[in-house]
C-alpha cells in the first residue's frame, strides 16, 4: 500500500463515512453519534477483516516500521473503526423491535463470519451481503411501512403488524434523502474496506523480508 493511500486517502475516506453516516435529514439536519452497541459491532468487524486476511495489522503497525508510519497506521485503524460503527448505526432501525432484532442479527452474523472466514474475497462478499440486507430492511421495507404516502396494501400491513406487535415495529418517518445518502456512504465504506492492506501470502512475505 502506498504511503499516500495509508496516510491521506483512506483516513479521509473513513472520516467522510464517519461524518455522513451520522447524518440524519428531517425537519432539521443533525449528526448522531454511534450507539455503544455499534462500537462492539465495529470491533467484531475489524476482527472479521483480520481473521479473513482482508486486513493485515502488521502492515500498518509494526516494530520494523518507522514511528511516523506507525502513527499513520494507527490513525487509519481508528478512522476505520469509527467509520464501521457509524455504518452499523446507519443501517440499524431507529427504534422498537426491529432495532433489537437487527442488532442481534448483525452480532450473530459477524460472529459466524469470524468463525467461517477463510479468505479476503469471501469476507468482503459476506460484508456486502450483510450491509446490503440491513440497508434494504431499513430504507426499503421499514421505510415503506412507515411512510404515510404508502399505498393501501402498505397501510393495511402497517395496521396488522402494529396490532400484532403492539406498535413495536413503528419507525420514525425519515426524509427520502437520508436513504440516498446512506447508499452513497455504504458504497464508499465498502470500497474503503476493499482498499485496506490484505495479508500477504507466506511466499510474498519471505520475498519482502529478504530484500
C-alpha positions in Angstrom: 0.0 0.0 0.0 1.3 3.4 -0.9 2.1 6.0 1.8 -0.4 8.4 0.3 -3.2 5.9 0.5 -2.3 5.0 4.1 -1.8 8.5 5.4 -4.3 10.5 3.4 -6.8 8.8 1.1 -8.1 6.1 3.3 -8.3 8.1 6.5 -10.1 10.9 4.7 -12.5 8.3 3.1 -13.3 6.8 6.5 -13.7 10.2 8.2 -16.2 11.1 5.5 -18.1 7.9 6.2 -18.0 8.6 9.9 -19.4 12.1 9.4 -22.0 11.3 6.7 -23.0 8.1 8.5 -24.3 10.1 11.4 -26.2 12.5 9.2 -30.0 12.5 9.8 -32.1 14.6 7.4 -35.5 15.7 8.6 -37.1 18.9 9.7 -33.6 19.8 10.7 -30.2 18.2 9.8 -28.4 16.6 12.8 -25.4 14.5 13.4 -26.0 11.5 15.6 -23.1 9.7 17.3 -23.0 5.9 17.1 -24.6 4.0 19.9 -22.4 1.9 22.2 -23.6 -1.4 20.7 -22.3 -0.4 17.3 -18.8 0.0 18.8 -19.0 -3.7 19.7 -20.1 -4.5 16.1 -17.3 -2.3 14.7 -14.8 -4.2 16.9 -16.1 -7.5 15.6 -15.9 -6.2 12.0 -12.2 -5.4 12.5 -11.8 -8.9 13.8 -13.6 -10.3 10.7 -11.2 -8.4 8.4 -8.1 -9.6 10.3 -9.3 -13.2 10.5 -10.2 -13.3 6.9 -6.9 -11.8 5.7 -8.6 -8.7 4.4 -6.6 -6.6 6.8 -3.0 -7.1 7.9 -2.4 -5.0 11.0 1.3 -5.7 10.8 1.5 -3.7 7.6 0.0 -0.7 9.5 1.7 -1.0 12.9 4.9 -3.0 13.5 8.2 -2.5 15.3 10.1 -2.6 12.0 8.2 0.4 10.6 9.3 4.0 11.3 7.5 5.9 14.1 5.7 8.2 11.7 4.5 5.2 9.6 3.1 3.5 12.8 1.3 6.8 13.7 -0.3 6.8 10.2 -1.3 3.2 10.5 -2.8 3.8 13.9 -4.8 6.8 12.6 -6.1 4.6 9.7 -7.2 1.9 12.1 -9.0 4.4 14.3 -10.8 6.0 11.4 -11.8 2.6 10.0 -13.2 1.6 13.4 -15.4 4.7 13.8 -16.5 4.5 10.2 -17.6 0.9 10.9 -19.5 2.0 13.9 -21.3 4.7 12.0 -22.0 2.4 9.1 -23.7 -0.1 11.5 -25.6 2.7 13.2 -26.8 4.0 9.8 -28.3 0.7 8.7 -29.8 -0.2 12.1 -33.5 0.6 12.5 -34.1 3.6 14.7 -36.5 2.2 17.4 -38.6 -0.7 18.6 -38.4 -4.4 18.0 -36.7 -4.0 14.5 -33.7 -2.3 16.2 -33.3 -5.1 18.8 -33.7 -7.8 16.2 -31.4 -6.2 13.7 -28.7 -5.6 16.3 -28.8 -9.2 17.4 -28.9 -10.4 13.8 -25.8 -8.3 12.9 -24.0 -9.6 16.0 -24.6 -13.2 15.2 -23.7 -12.8 11.5 -20.4 -11.2 12.4 -19.6 -14.0 14.9 -20.4 -16.5 12.2 -18.3 -14.7 9.7 -15.3 -14.7 12.0 -15.7 -18.5 12.6 -16.1 -19.2 8.8 -13.7 -16.6 7.5 -11.3 -18.2 5.0 -10.1 -15.6 2.6 -10.4 -12.0 1.7 -12.8 -12.3 -1.2 -15.3 -14.3 0.8 -15.1 -11.9 3.7 -15.7 -8.9 1.6 -18.6 -10.6 -0.2 -20.1 -11.5 3.2 -19.9 -7.9 4.4 -21.5 -6.7 1.2 -24.4 -9.1 1.8 -24.7 -8.1 5.5 -24.8 -4.4 4.9 -26.9 -4.7 1.8 -29.5 -6.8 3.6 -29.6 -4.3 6.5 -29.9 -1.4 4.1 -32.9 -2.9 2.3 -34.6 -3.8 5.6 -34.3 -0.3 7.0 -34.6 2.0 4.0 -36.9 0.0 1.7 -39.1 -2.4 3.8 -39.5 -0.5 7.1 -39.5 2.9 5.3 -42.3 1.9 3.0 -44.3 0.7 6.0 -43.7 3.9 7.9 -44.4 6.2 5.0 -47.8 8.0 5.3 -47.8 8.2 1.5 -47.8 4.4 1.1 -50.5 2.5 -0.8 -53.5 0.7 0.6 -51.6 -2.6 1.0 -48.8 -0.8 2.9 -51.3 0.8 5.3 -53.1 -2.5 5.8 -49.8 -4.3 6.6 -48.8 -1.5 8.9 -52.1 -1.7 10.9 -51.9 -5.5 11.1 -48.2 -5.6 12.1 -48.6 -2.8 14.7 -51.6 -4.6 16.2 -49.7 -7.9 16.4 -46.6 -6.4 17.8 -48.2 -3.7 20.0 -46.6 -0.9 17.9 -43.1 -2.1 18.3 -42.5 -2.1 14.5 -43.3 1.6 14.1 -40.4 3.7 12.9 -39.9 7.4 12.6 -40.6 8.7 9.1 -37.3 9.8 7.5 -36.6 12.1 4.6 -36.0 10.2 1.3 -32.7 12.0 1.0 -31.4 10.0 4.0 -31.7 6.8 2.1 -29.7 8.2 -0.9 -27.0 9.5 1.4 -26.9 6.1 3.2 -26.5 4.2 0.0 -23.6 6.5 -1.1 -21.9 6.1 2.3 -22.2 2.3 2.3 -20.7 2.2 -1.2 -17.9 4.4 -0.1 -17.3 2.4 3.1 -17.2 -1.0 1.4 -14.8 0.5 -1.2 -12.6 1.7 1.7 -12.6 -1.8 3.2 -11.6 -3.3 -0.1 -8.6 -0.9 -0.2 -7.2 -1.9 3.2 -3.8 -3.8 3.0 -4.6 -7.5 2.9 -2.4 -10.2 4.5 0.4 -11.3 2.2 1.0 -14.9 1.3 3.9 -16.7 3.0 5.9 -16.6 -0.2 5.4 -12.9 -0.7 6.3 -12.1 2.9 9.5 -14.1 2.7 10.5 -12.3 -0.5 9.9 -8.9 1.0 11.9 -9.7 4.1 14.9 -10.9 2.1 15.1 -7.7 0.1 
